Amino acid sequence: MLGLAGAGVIAMGARPASASGLAAFAPAGAASLDHTAFDQLLQRYVKPDKSRYNRVDYKSLGRDGAAVLKSYISELSSINPAGLSRNEGHAFWINLYNAKTLEVIIDHYPVASIRDIKLGGGGLFKTGPWSRKIMVVGGVELSLDDVEHEIVRALFKDPMSHYGLNCASYSCPNLAARAYTGGNVDALLAENARDYVNHPRGVTVSDDEITASKIYSWYADDFGGKGALKAHWKSLASADLAQRIDTASVGSFVYDWSLNDV
């Protein structure tokens, strides 16, 4: 069960989301949540390799962990996120996005890429599951796009959020092997950010030209614009990589949508 302290529980018929209506989800309370069930799932099924890249054992998760995952999502659906503190709310939405993405994958497994799961296109990507209303929170029907763009990006306005949301693809920042909480969300996002920038799928420098993930072109404005990207990368990079970034020019942006499977 999902432990909670002070967060109201909502029970009502589901209604469609609207961008203006989602502002009501802005955290304005002091409640906290216990994400132990999700934390234990992540510790069991997320498999870091020697390069600090995290893959997921989807086959085992679907076979042995699906019931716990679905129960966790159901518990989150009953929470009133507006009753949470800001950090707890940030953690809540990142965890929900990641848990629901895991559920989508195991419900359609085996699959080579999340983009092959054609539940509804639209938005930034024309194929994939992102625009379908596949969850309900506080009686409001939501899509993954709603959670990412209209809630996490719009309400929290923190570029570090991009390092927490995992799209089940090789080029995405790691699915952390721990659940986000109000107490660890900032530190865990920073850890994920460092791991990403210092991994070849995040930023590489060759012949004085930078090749970076398309996350930084899709969401450049969140990072202060393309002119601010080098400073952002340098703030997270190892000393050697930061020095090479400093003298290199920004070249291309690439993305590998292969499933982050073991």
Residue pairs with C-beta under 8 A, 6 or more apart in sequence:
1 37
1 71
1 75
2 33
2 34
2 35
2 37
2 72
2 75
2 76
2 79
3 33
3 34
3 36
4 31
4 32
4 33
4 34
4 79
5 31
5 32
5 33
6 29
6 30
6 31
6 32
6 83
7 29
7 31
7 32
7 33
7 79
7 80
7 81
7 83
7 84
7 88
8 31
8 79
8 80
8 83
9 78
9 79
9 80
10 78
10 79
10 80
10 138
10 139
11 78
11 139
12 138
12 139
13 139
14 136
14 139
14 140
14 141
15 139
15 140
15 141
16 133
16 140
16 141
17 133
17 140
17 141
17 142
17 143
17 146
17 150
19 150
19 154
21 140
22 140
22 146
22 150
22 151
22 154
22 155
23 154
23 155
24 82
25 81
25 82
25 89
25 137
25 138
25 140
25 151
25 155
26 82
26 89
26 155
27 81
27 82
27 83
27 84
27 85
27 86
27 88
27 89
27 90
27 155
28 82
28 83
29 82
29 83
29 84
29 85
30 85
31 83
31 84
31 85
31 88
32 84
32 85
32 88
32 181
32 182
33 79
33 84
33 88
33 91
33 92
33 181
33 182
35 72
35 91
35 95
35 179
35 180
35 181
36 179
37 68
37 71
37 72
37 75
38 69
38 72
38 95
38 99
38 179
39 178
39 179
40 68
41 61
41 65
41 68
41 69
41 72
42 175
42 176
42 177
42 178
42 179
43 177
43 178
44 65
45 56
45 57
45 58
45 60
45 61
45 65
46 54
46 55
46 56
46 57
46 175
46 176
46 177
47 54
47 55
47 56
47 57
47 262
48 54
48 55
48 174
48 177
49 55
51 199
52 174
52 195
52 198
52 199
53 174
53 195
53 199
53 201
54 174
54 175
54 176
54 177
54 260
55 260
55 261
55 262
56 102
56 105
56 168
56 175
56 260
56 261
56 262
57 261
57 262
58 102
58 105
58 106
58 109
58 110
58 259
58 261
58 262
59 109
59 110
59 262
61 69
61 102
61 106
62 106
62 107
62 109
66 103
66 106
69 99
69 102
69 103
69 106
70 103
72 99
73 96
73 99
73 100
73 103
73 135
76 92
76 95
76 96
76 99
76 137
77 135
77 136
77 137
79 92
79 137
79 138
80 138
81 89
81 92
81 93
81 137
81 138
82 138
84 92
84 182
85 182
86 156
87 182
87 183
87 185
87 186
88 181
88 182
89 155
89 156
90 152
90 156
90 158
90 161
90 180
90 182
90 185
91 179
91 180
91 181
91 182
91 184
91 185
93 147
93 151
93 152
93 156
94 152
94 161
94 164
94 165
94 180
94 185
95 179
95 180
96 135
96 137
96 147
97 144
97 147
97 148
97 152
97 165
97 166
98 164
98 165
98 166
98 175
100 134
100 135
100 144
100 147
101 114
101 144
101 166
101 167
101 168
102 168
102 175
104 114
104 117
104 119
104 129
104 134
104 144
104 168
105 111
105 114
105 117
105 168
105 259
108 116
108 117
111 117
111 259
112 258
112 259
113 169
113 257
113 258
113 259
114 128
114 129
114 167
114 168
114 169
114 257
114 259
115 125
115 127
115 128
115 257
116 127
117 128
117 129
118 127
118 128
118 129
119 128
119 129
119 131
119 132
119 134
120 128
120 129
120 130
120 131
120 132
120 143
121 127
121 128
121 131
122 130
122 131
122 145
123 130
123 131
123 145
123 149
124 130
124 218
129 144
130 143
130 144
130 145
130 148
131 143
131 144
131 145
132 143
133 141
133 142
133 143
133 146
134 142
134 143
134 144
135 141
135 142
135 143
135 147
136 142
142 151
148 165
152 161
152 165
153 161
153 219
153 222
158 189
159 219
159 222
159 223
159 224
159 232
160 186
160 189
160 190
160 193
161 189
162 173
162 215
162 219
162 222
163 173
163 189
163 190
163 192
163 193
163 196
164 173
164 176
164 180
164 185
164 188
164 189
164 192
165 172
165 173
166 172
166 173
166 174
166 175
166 176
166 260
168 175
168 259
168 260
169 255
169 256
169 257
169 258
169 259
169 260
170 201
170 256
170 257
170 258
170 259
170 260
171 201
171 213
171 214
171 215
171 254
171 255
171 256
171 257
172 215
172 260
173 192
173 193
173 195
173 196
173 202
173 215
174 192
174 195
174 196
175 260
176 188
176 191
176 192
178 184
178 188
180 188
180 189
193 236
194 236
196 202
196 213
196 236
197 203
197 233
197 236
197 237
197 241
198 236
198 237
198 238
198 241
201 213
201 256
202 212
202 213
203 210
203 211
203 212
203 213
203 233
203 237
203 241
203 245
204 210
204 211
204 212
205 211
205 241
205 244
205 245
205 248
208 247
208 248
208 249
209 248
209 249
209 250
209 251
209 252
210 230
210 233
210 245
210 248
210 249
210 250
210 251
211 251
211 252
211 253
211 254
212 229
212 233
212 250
212 252
212 253
212 254
213 253
213 254
213 255
214 253
214 254
214 255
215 255
216 223
216 226
216 229
216 253
217 226
217 253
220 226
220 229
223 229
223 232
224 231
224 232
226 250
229 250
230 245
230 246
230 250
233 241
233 242
233 245
234 242
234 245
234 246
237 245
